[in-house]
Amino acid sequence: MIRLLATFLTVFLLCSSEFCLAQTQESSDSAENVSTQVRKKKKKKKKYRLPKVDLNHWKVTIPEGSGKGGAISVGPPGILDYANNETLRPYIYNDSSAGALVFYAFPSKATTANTKYSRSELREQMEPGNDNVNWTFADGGYLKAKMSVPQITKDSDGKPHRTIVVQIHGRLTNEQRDLIGQKDNNAPPILKVYWKEGKIRVKTKVLKEKGISAEGILHEDAWGDDEGRTFKEEVGTGKFLIEVKVSKGKMVVSLNKNEFFVYDDVSMKRWGVFENYFKVGNYFQTRDKGASAKVNLYELEVSH
């Protein structure tokens, strides 16, 4: 009887031990499966995104070149290969984790002819490679740009520097240029959209004399700056959506489809004499040593 009981206990203990080992192995396998699934999920979460920006109708100017008036500009088809262009790469590149096209600028010696500031900025070309084909307010224009200013330095007073992220720039036709004896086709910008201290500020041009002649209106000094308007919403370093819609005698600028500024005064109506083009990017508004800024462009849409 004792031997039978001993045998039974031995078999029971062996079975229990095997069961425990099996359970332990099963738990280990289960834990390993969970760990593998977690790793797979982490891998899946690591996505690479590209900006929704078509550069076929844009050229870019960067803070690189031969000094004042000598900033380098690259249009299509060269701009389309910006990721492999050693000259462009420091100033326009993809942030695939953010899904953005990044524009980096700092105060360099290389500027365009009519400014002291440097830029990494796109210039619209309705006909790729040709600056001479532009549009009027009568033609109409629409721009939608989703952007952010994730990095920007501060001045000596601790205030963030500012940058222009969107523009509508005026342009003289060759005939207008020759009529007033100007050496180039430059005309004032009718629209400047600033990122300033975490808010979006809009500036336009106004006529100094409302009754100025048709020829006089072509001169840059016929136009002054308005007082400017600042949207109430604070965007900080986060994303924001700028939309600009122009038609004959009228311009509407909106932020995040929530706030709207409407311009339809006599200055806007008489602006119809000029040709125009959109600009988007990072037109950095300081010469402070060591200053820099990055502007992210996530989406860009333009139509006429």
Secondary structure, DSSP 8 states (H G I E B T S, - for coil): -HHHHHHHHHHHHHHHHHHHHHHHHHHHHHHHHHHHHHHHHHHHH------B---TTEEEEEEEESSBT-EEEE-TTGGGGGGG-TTTTTTEEEETTTTEEEEEE---S-B-TT-S--EEEEEE-SBTTBTT--B-TTT-EEEEEEEEEEEE-B-TTS-B--EEEEEEEEE--HHHHHHHT-SS-EEEEEEEEEEETTEEEEEEEEESSTT--TTGGGSGGGEEE---EEEEEE-TTS-EEEEEEEETTEEEEEETTTEEEEE-SHHHHHGGGSEEEEEEEEEE----TT--EEEEEEEEEEE-
